[in-house]
Amino acid sequence: MISITDKKVLVVGGSSGIGLATARAAANAGARVTIAARSKARLAAAIAAIGPNVTRRQLDAGDDASVAAFFADAGEWDHVVATAGKGGRGRLPDIAMPDALDAMNAKFWSYYRIARAARIASGGSLTFVSGTIGSKPTPGAALVSAINAAIEGLARGLALDLSPVRVNTVSPGIIDTPLWDRLSEGERQALFDRAAANLPARRIGQPEDVAQAILFLMTNPFATGTVVHLEGGGLLL
């Protein structure tokens, strides 16, 4: 395993959910962590939650100019993690084209921009976060499924193109993140209870579960072009 002590780690989308848990885990492992996100308020809250040894910078990964400016003076990273995305759920006839394009831009094209712009050290890593729905679609999620499947295909291709930088993907199932804050507390808990009862793991995932998988890919020198499915056994059903 590769030590990440004193290594430069960038977590895009590091202000909440899986990104925040990953930033905290990397910092606890001794890395010099930078979290990047659009919201100043969320970045400030994330720093307060993780500790003062983490750096924050604003970045809109959905904007070409923002990404170019961010990486122009960022220097070389040892490890980069991309976890972001929003929207895209619903039946395709019900999703307006601008909304569909926004969903693709918020995740797939954001990851694409990061991969193009980031300078990563030889033997370092780039890790994407997709979603199990890319392998096992559900009704009303065709666009989200396509976005996540495209991300996994992009990562496999980049594992060849960017070698010896290692490129991998973690594909989580249902995880307790702010993604579900659109539901009321009662609705969210009922959803989680139903999912846990059906999964072989008999629980839903936590952001820390995904963070552990990301750190594994970050520190394992033989892992590249790999998709780690972390869904409590949901793909077996």
N, C-alpha and C positions, 0 to 999 in steps of 0.2 A: 504494500500500500504506500501511496505517496503522502508525505506529510504536507499539510497546508499551513503550517506555522509560518507566519510572516509573509505568506503569499498574498498577492493582490487579487481579491475576489470581487467581482461586480455582480450584483443581483438587480436586474431590471424588473420592476414590479415588486420591489422589496419593502414597500410600505405597509403591506397587509397580507393576511392569509398565508399561502404557501411561500411567497417571496419573503415575508417577514420571518417566518420560521426558519427558512434556509439561511437568511442573513444571521440570525441569532446562533444557529448551529455552527456556521462557519466561524463566527467570531469566538464562540466558546472553544473551537478547535485551534485558535491562535491565529487565524487569518486576519489580514488587514482588509476590512470589508467596506465597500461603498454600496449604498442603496440608491437606486434611481427610480423616480416616478414623477408624475405630472403635478401632483398636489403638494404644495408647500406644507399645508396643515398636516396631511398624513405623514409626510416625511418627518416632520418635527415630532409627531406622536410616536413614530417608529423608533426614532433615536432615543426618546425617553424610555421606551420599552426595552430596547436592547442594551443601551449603555453608551457612554461617551466615546468609546474607541472605534465607533462606526462613523463613516463619513456619509453625508447625504448630498445629492445633486439632483436638480430638476432635469427631467428628460421626458419629452413626448415622443415615444417610439413610433407613433403613427405619423410623424411629420419628418420629411426628408431633411429639411434644414436643421431641425433640432438634433437629429441623430448625427448629422455631419459635424455640427458645432461641438457636440458633446465629446465625440471621439477624436476630434482634431488635436486637442491638447491633453488627452487622457493618458498618453503613453501606452505601455504594454501591460496587458493583464495576464495573470496566470490562469484564471478561471472566470468564465462568464456564464451566468444563468439568466435565461429569459422566461419569465412567467407573467403573462398578461392576457388581456382579451376581454371582450364583452359583447353581448348581443348575439343575434343569429338564430334564436329559437323561434319556432312557429312553422306552420305549413308554408311551403315555398310560395303558393299563390297569395298568401297573406302578408308576405314580407316585401315591402317596397324595395325597388332596386337600390336607391341610395342607402337604405338600412343594411341591405345585404353587402354592399361594397364597404360600408363602415365596419361591419363585423369582420370581414376578410382583412381589412386594413389594420384593425385593432390587434389582431393576433398574427396571422400568417405573414402579412407584409411587414409588420413590426419586427418579427423574428428575422425576416429576410434582410431588413435594413441593418439590424444589429450584426448579423453574420458578415455582411459586406464591409461594415465600417470598423468593427472591433479588431484591434491588433492583439493577438493572443500568442503567448510564448510557446516555443516548440515544446511539445510534450504536455502542454496545458490542455484545457478542455472548454468546450461550449456545450451547455446542456439546455435543452428545450423542455417545456412542460406542455403536453398535449392533453389528452383525455380519452378514457376508455371508449367513449361514444364514437371515436374514430374507427374502432374495430367492431363495435357492437351497437349500431344505431338504434334509437328509440323513436317512436312516432313523434312527429313535430320537431325533429332535430336533424334533418337532412343537411342543412347548411353547416351547422356546428360539426357534424360528423365529417363532412368534406374538408373543413378547415383543419381539423385535428389529423385526419389521414394525410393531408398535404404536408403538414408539419413533419410528420414522421418520415415521409418520403424525402423531404428536403434534408433532414438530418442524415439520412443514410447516404445521400449523394454528397453532402458536405464532408462526411467522414472520409471519403476518397479525395475530394478536391482540396481539403484543408490539411490533410495529413502532413506532418506528424501531430498536428492538433487533433485531439479526440473529440468527436461530436456524438452526442447521445440524446435520448429522449426518455423522460419519465411520463407514463400515461396513467394518471390517477382515475379512480372511480369516484364515488360520492364522498366528498370531503367537507367537513364542517368549516366553511370559510364564509367571508362576507358576501360571497355570491348569492347566498340564500337569504340575505337580509331583506330582499324584496317581499318575502313572506312574513306573515305575522309570527310571533313566537310560538303560538299554538300550532299553526300550520307547519312550521319548520320542524318542530319536535315530532309531530305526527309523521311527517315524511321520513325523518331519520329513524324513527321506531320501526316503520314498515320496511325500510331498506335493510336495517340491521337484522330484522327477523328473517329475511329472505337470503341473506348472504351467508356463505359457509363460515366466515370469520365471526359472525354474529355481532358485528359492530360496524359502524361507519368509520371512515378514516379521519384522522386529525392532520393538520398541516405539518406537525412534527414527523408523522410517518413518511410523508413525501420528502421532507427535508433530509431524512436519513438516507433515502434512496438517491437523492441528488448528490449528497456527500460521498456515497459509495461510488457513483460514476465519476465524480471529480477526482477521487483518490485511487481508483483502480487503473493501473497503467495498461491493462489488457482490454479494457472496455471501450469500444468505439463502434459506431453504427448500430448500437444496441437500443432496443426499446424495452424498458422495464415497466411491466404492467403491475400496478399496485391498486387492486380493486376488491380486496377481501374475498376473492374467489368468484366475483360476479361473472367473469367470462366463462365459467364452467356451467352456468345455468342456461 
